[in-house]
């Protein structure tokens, strides 16, 4: 094998060093593998700062050959990002194809997803942070490498997301990745489609045209894995390797999709946080490429889900405590005011726009002197959540049965062109021919403060 040129020569690690670090590729140093070959953990010498490293050795019969090896080397040399695995060096002596990376002590995400006892230890908030890190890594590949260039990973999956000691996500394995110009698809790729089944974009599979949206599709599959706590091809996933993702797509019903949520974290997830992640996951795997968001938009959605998850007063996810319409999902279906005598009560109402249109809403209460609704009208962006705060005037004594006489009527319509929050009128919600006005009536109760 010919020697590398340019900057790569500075990263060349002798095979003798690799053999010492891995104890001649002994079984005790083996930590994983796949179609490309095997991965070992090893301690490098002082010359390499005594670093603990992951050493990826390609097998002679690997589906990734010398071209992929060189491709990965030249790519990772240029990558500098917290959520991209750090390159230490390589070795190509004696026909070896070895790449040395930083060692991620918590292994690959798929290993955690494969075993329920491992995944249950990763809380919902931490899962969101892992997804956020992976999203930032992909966004860097798509948008952070200069004005004219992007990289499409082409094999994004949970097996290629490594987790360090702090569970920070690190994207790895760039053997199949492709450089390409920004703002247009890579149209010259007419070879055999590459990637991993279950994560592979159907549009790419059919057309052989590789776009950044293909990575977005794969990311959406990983989002569903994180929600369910299972690998997309896991035997645990409804007993059928091919069934899981199809089930996710079919169960777009807002109530049934809850059944797929990992039971270990169901009690941790706030409803608005769940709705945001569920919606962006479905957008990512849309068969319509135009509906798939950029990774920058995905990052914003996950950050919003994290922010909402941390808000006080957000109800945890339940299967039945919601009202589902054609435009909106309301949660909860009954407002619950914590009762502290002689103190104002506060509760939250979450309106999720389940459509691809702008939805105008207004909220009226039967007791306007006792309840303050903020905001009481507005426009909700497509596939977004609007958080409503309802403040109830203090009471001197607990009412019979903890019942509250206040009722709340929510109306929703497709927003007219040019409508803004500042020009919403009552007439906008009048029922007319060929106009759908959605209405919900919510009751309220008091609950004891524990």
C-alpha angles and dihedrals in degrees: 000000000000118000121254122255137217121007093354091075089069089061099048112128117195117244088236089062091049092050092051093047094050097034088243092315093302123185092246089062094047113109106165149326149186143178090316095056136264137323124216133185118228144168112239122212129258091273086068093041094261089279123174105234142186109231115202113199117189116222119235090243095044119142084230111069136179094299091057091044092054091042092055093047095053092046101047091047088067099043118101112169137121091236097048117081111254120246118229104171148297143235128214101167120134092008091302119146106201129159121191120209138173110280116249103208096204095053128218125337093236090062089059092045091050093062121050093206090060098043094048089065091062108084124217094254090051091049089054090051091051090050090047092053092049090048091052090050092052091045088054090054092047100040113005104070100080140296098292107026138072136170123223110205094210094192105052112159140132090270088063095052111088125194123216127208090285093045091251109159118243120187114219144172110061098172093115096036122120134213114223144164119266124250097028136061123262097254099173094073103107099144127101112309111257130207140074125298115251090027095053118112109242091214091056091044091055101039103030085221110130119214135167087251087071089067089047090056091052090049090054090056090053090051089057090048090055092049093049099036090228138101114254089241097038119135084224090063099095092310095281125093094210097039104071104076092038088053091052092052094047094046095064086131103119093230101043094048089066088069089070094059115113105260090217091068103028091101091052100053120092112218097240091049090052093048092052094051094042092052095047090047091055091046090053093054095042112135086221105083092204091062094056111100125228116255088250089061091045089054090054091050094050091047089051090050090051092049093049092045089061096050117112117241097031112139118233119248117284130175100225106025097096143079114230122200136163092268108020143033113209121202127219104026090209124037114236118203117195105233118228111157116245091008130103114254124221132195137166132238120193122206114196118195103216094183137080090239134084109262124204118206140180131190125207128183130206089224107047092163091057102038133054115197117198114221101009094183139014147124121277118211119234114285091001139123127236116200117213125196118206118195118197122202116248120268127208097218139016112271120235111282090000087273121155120212093211119106127187127212117202120194126188135184137166103273115248118242111280094017117145134178089261096058103042110134134188089242089064088071098048114121112249137164113286092009122110116213113186117208134190129180115205125194125206137218137181121243128200117254109237 
